[in-house]
Amino acid sequence: MKCSIVSLWLMVLLLVNTAYADHDKVYVAIDHAPPYSVITDEGDVSGLIIDILTQLQPYTKKGYKIEPVPCPFSRCMRMLIQGEVDVLGGLIRTPERERMMQFVSPPYMALPSSFVFYAKQSSDIEVNAYADLKNKRIAVMRGGVYFTQFNEDRSLNKVAVPSERVAVDLLLKGRVDLVIAVEDTAEVAMSVLEQPASKLKKVAYRYTNTIYGHMAFSKAFAKSALAIQLNQGMIDMAKVGTLDRVIAPYHLPKIPKVLLPHSP
């Protein structure tokens, strides 16, 4: 019995030490979502979340190596939730997601933009109000979220796809009626992906709001000393304006001061 108790305590201590252990590598899930993240045909990875983590290095005690993990968005999400990667960027914060991961504040994207719906240019589809979405086949990113009414509406026919490229391809082939996307980034992405935006049209209905994109940690990584330092580093970079300079090449607006955590 005593041996069993000792073994149990050793196991608990090992788990605690593992959870809080120092990390010398940070595994970052990267999906191909130009202009904010790009995976070349050769497998080279670049993007805003990599730039941010590079700039956060001086805010940590030991530093770390950034290990990009290319993946489709839905797989990136699954890997983060399961703790197979440490970080994923550009995520909209929702209560459901907060139960599965830890969000870093402030957000590094604050886009005053609209969620818009694309239809095939040659189609006669019209969407002038939210109610007109009914009975339409709408391509959505698998694992993605949009605005609350749309996210929670179980009556809509949402077709989950692994990427924006697939969504547009299905639209052009007539296999879906609409694609939902963020207006400020969708056409840039289509240009980078060499897709014919001229064959698409935006319907009249849109949902306009400020769209916030966060960095998020896996639940396991969030307990580490490094994650705590990175979280504080994001706050410090935002307060001194470094974060604004990092996001500027991506044509993102400055982080509103109201989003910064108040100093104690």
PyMOL commands that set and color helices and strands:
alter all, ss='L'
color gray80, all
select helices_A, chain A and resi 2-19+48-55+57-59+73-81+95-98+130-133+148-152+164-172+183-192+197-199+219-222+225-240+242-250+257-259
alter helices_A, ss='H'
color red, helices_A
select strands_A, chain A and resi 25-30+37-39+45-47+65-70+87-91+101-103+109-120+137-141+157-161+178-182+200-218
alter strands_A, ss='S'
color yellow, strands_A
deselect
rebuild
show_as cartoon
